[in-house]
């Protein structure tokens, strides 16, 4: 009887010991495991331009989901809308613009928007279906340029680099047609909406077209007769958010979900070398 009692006590002690070990193990696992993602169950809306970038952002969305951040992409068809939507709080971030464009938008509208992570750069180019080189562009030619301030200045600098025009000394990146002081071929510079220049190429001698719009307009690299330099290019695109959110944890996750080799591979596949990763 005593033996059975001792044996029963042994079973109790053994169970208690096992329970203690289990609790200790659970505590160790809990302590060793990484904390749940700060972004767990966090959902955000990101504004992007419709078209090829949608394919890239499908991969970004997948990468973010692995980290607990759910992204809904909202597509836009012109450059003015994404910043308006971000400022009003209709979206949480956008990814479509370069710093000169944002600087001009902030100056014009007082937006509280800041850059948080670079994405890619699309060197702007001079395209033509009528002339195979810049040298072939005739006197009195009509050349289209984007009419928004930052892209117009960018386009004019391409024309200056190719010797077609000369801008005032000290003219910054927001140059306009009024800053042209020499135009030896008496070129007519036609200011058009950025999305229209490429689609109007048949009616122009040439046009300076943003790469994304060139793709949408069906223009090929073979029709690009000049291009801006890539080195030290100030026109790298980036992800932007409201200033109040710039240090938020979900912003760090958003940026890292874009800046990785998996997304870069999709970026290279989609843009076929016309765009370059810029981080």
C-alpha positions in Angstrom: 0.0 0.0 0.0 2.8 2.3 0.9 4.5 1.3 -2.3 1.5 2.2 -4.4 1.2 5.5 -2.5 4.8 6.3 -3.3 4.3 5.3 -6.9 1.2 7.5 -7.2 3.2 10.3 -5.7 5.9 9.6 -8.3 3.3 9.9 -11.1 2.1 13.2 -9.8 5.6 14.5 -9.4 6.5 13.3 -12.9 3.4 15.0 -14.4 4.1 18.2 -12.5 7.7 18.1 -13.8 6.6 17.5 -17.3 4.1 20.4 -17.0 6.8 22.6 -15.7 9.1 21.7 -18.6 6.3 22.4 -21.1 5.6 25.7 -19.5 9.3 26.6 -19.5 9.6 25.5 -23.2 6.6 27.6 -24.1 8.1 30.5 -22.3 11.4 30.1 -24.1 9.6 29.8 -27.5 7.6 32.8 -26.8 10.7 34.7 -25.7 12.7 33.6 -28.7 10.1 34.1 -31.4 10.1 37.5 -33.1 7.4 39.9 -32.1 4.4 39.9 -34.4 4.8 42.4 -37.3 3.9 45.9 -36.3 1.9 46.0 -39.5 -0.2 42.9 -38.7 -3.7 43.5 -39.9 -2.6 47.0 -41.2 -4.2 47.9 -44.5 -3.2 50.8 -46.6 -4.0 52.3 -50.0 -1.2 53.2 -52.4 -1.8 55.4 -55.5 0.1 54.4 -58.6 -0.2 55.2 -62.3 -2.3 52.8 -64.5 -0.3 50.5 -66.8 2.9 48.6 -66.4 3.5 49.7 -62.8 0.4 47.6 -61.8 2.4 44.5 -62.6 5.3 45.6 -60.4 3.0 46.5 -57.5 1.3 43.1 -57.6 4.6 41.7 -56.5 5.1 44.5 -54.0 1.7 43.7 -52.6 2.6 40.0 -52.3 5.9 40.9 -50.5 4.1 43.2 -48.1 1.5 40.6 -47.3 4.3 38.3 -46.0 5.1 41.0 -43.5 1.5 41.6 -42.4 0.9 44.7 -44.4 -2.1 44.6 -46.8 -1.8 47.0 -49.8 -4.7 48.0 -52.0 -3.4 49.8 -55.1 -5.5 52.7 -56.5 -4.7 53.5 -60.1 -4.7 57.0 -61.6 -4.4 58.2 -65.2 -2.8 61.7 -64.8 -0.1 63.1 -62.6 -2.1 65.7 -60.7 -4.5 63.3 -59.0 -2.2 61.1 -56.7 -0.9 64.0 -54.6 -4.4 65.5 -54.2 -5.7 62.1 -53.0 -2.8 61.7 -50.6 -3.2 65.1 -49.2 -6.9 64.6 -48.6 -6.3 61.2 -46.9 -8.0 59.2 -49.6 -4.8 57.1 -50.0 -2.0 56.5 -47.6 1.0 56.7 -50.0 1.7 57.1 -53.7 4.5 56.1 -56.0 4.8 57.9 -59.3 6.8 61.1 -59.0 10.3 62.5 -58.8 11.5 65.2 -56.4 11.3 68.2 -58.8 7.7 67.4 -59.5 6.9 67.1 -55.8 8.7 70.3 -55.0 6.7 72.2 -57.5 3.4 70.6 -56.2 4.3 71.5 -52.6 5.1 75.1 -53.7 1.8 75.4 -55.7 -0.6 73.6 -53.3 1.1 73.5 -49.9 1.0 69.7 -49.7 2.5 68.1 -46.7 4.0 65.2 -48.6 7.5 63.8 -48.3 9.7 61.2 -50.0 10.4 58.0 -48.1 12.0 55.5 -50.5 13.2 55.5 -54.1 11.8 53.1 -56.7 13.0 53.6 -60.3 14.2 56.1 -62.8 12.9 56.4 -66.4 15.2 58.6 -68.5 13.1 60.9 -70.6 13.8 60.8 -74.3 13.3 62.6 -77.6 11.3 60.4 -80.0 10.6 60.8 -83.6 8.9 58.7 -86.4 10.0 61.1 -89.1 13.7 61.6 -88.4 16.3 59.0 -87.5 18.7 61.4 -85.7 18.8 64.8 -84.1 20.9 66.1 -87.0 18.0 65.3 -89.3 15.5 67.6 -87.5 14.9 70.4 -90.0 14.5 74.1 -89.6 11.1 75.1 -88.3 10.4 71.6 -86.9 7.6 71.2 -84.4 8.7 69.5 -81.2 6.3 68.5 -78.4 7.2 68.8 -74.7 5.3 68.1 -71.5 3.5 71.2 -70.2 3.8 70.5 -66.5 6.5 72.6 -64.9 9.0 70.0 -63.8 8.8 67.8 -66.9 8.9 70.8 -69.2 12.1 71.9 -67.7 13.5 68.4 -68.0 12.4 68.2 -71.7 14.0 71.5 -72.5 17.3 70.4 -71.0 17.2 67.4 -73.3 16.8 69.7 -76.3 19.7 71.9 -75.0 21.9 68.9 -74.5 21.4 68.1 -78.1 22.2 71.6 -79.3 18.7 72.4 -80.5 18.2 75.3 -78.1 20.0 77.2 -75.4 18.5 78.2 -72.1 19.4 81.2 -70.0 22.5 80.7 -67.8 21.5 79.6 -64.3 18.1 78.3 -65.4 17.1 75.6 -63.1 15.2 72.4 -63.6 11.9 74.3 -63.8 12.9 76.1 -67.1 10.1 77.1 -69.4 10.0 78.1 -73.1 10.4 81.7 -71.9 13.9 80.8 -70.8 15.0 79.8 -74.3 17.6 82.5 -75.5 18.8 80.7 -78.7 16.9 78.6 -81.1 19.1 78.3 -84.3 16.7 76.1 -86.2 13.7 78.2 -85.2 12.0 75.2 -83.7 8.4 75.5 -82.6 8.1 74.1 -79.2 4.6 72.8 -78.6 3.6 72.4 -75.0 1.2 69.5 -74.4 -0.1 67.4 -71.6 2.5 64.8 -70.6 0.2 62.0 -71.6 -0.6 63.5 -75.0 3.0 64.1 -76.4 3.6 60.5 -77.3 0.2 60.0 -78.8 0.7 63.1 -80.9 4.1 61.9 -82.3 2.7 61.3 -85.8 1.8 65.0 -86.0 5.1 66.2 -84.7 8.6 66.2 -86.0 9.7 64.9 -82.6 8.5 64.9 -79.0 10.2 64.6 -75.6 8.2 61.9 -73.9 8.4 60.4 -70.4 9.3 56.7 -70.6 6.1 55.4 -69.1 4.0 57.5 -71.5 6.2 56.4 -74.4 5.4 52.7 -73.5 1.7 53.5 -73.3 1.9 55.3 -76.6 3.5 52.4 -78.4 6.8 54.1 -79.0 9.8 51.9 -79.2 13.4 52.4 -78.2 14.3 52.5 -81.9 12.3 55.7 -82.2 14.2 57.4 -79.4 16.8 59.6 -81.0 18.1 61.2 -77.8 17.9 60.7 -74.1 18.8 62.5 -70.9 21.9 61.4 -69.0 21.4 58.7 -66.4 24.3 59.7 -64.1 23.3 62.0 -61.2 19.8 62.0 -62.5 17.6 64.1 -60.2 14.4 62.5 -61.6 14.4 59.2 -59.6 10.9 58.2 -58.7 9.9 57.4 -55.1 7.2 56.3 -52.6 5.7 59.3 -50.8 3.5 59.7 -47.7 2.1 62.5 -45.6 4.9 64.1 -43.5 3.1 63.0 -40.3 3.5 59.4 -41.3 7.1 59.4 -42.5 8.5 57.6 -39.5 5.6 55.1 -39.1 6.6 51.5 -39.0 4.2 50.6 -41.8 6.1 53.0 -44.0 9.3 51.1 -43.4 7.6 47.9 -44.3 6.1 49.5 -47.4 9.6 50.6 -48.6 11.3 47.3 -47.9 8.5 45.5 -49.7 9.5 47.4 -52.8 13.3 47.6 -52.4 14.2 44.0 -52.8 15.5 41.5 -55.5 12.1 39.9 -56.1 10.5 43.2 -57.0 13.6 44.3 -59.0 13.3 41.1 -61.1 9.6 42.0 -61.9 10.6 45.6 -62.6 13.2 44.6 -65.1 10.8 42.2 -66.8 8.1 44.7 -67.1 10.1 47.7 -68.2 12.6 45.8 -70.4 15.5 48.2 -69.6 13.5 51.4 -70.3 13.4 51.9 -66.5 16.1 51.3 -64.0 15.8 50.5 -60.3 17.0 53.5 -58.3 17.7 52.4 -54.7 
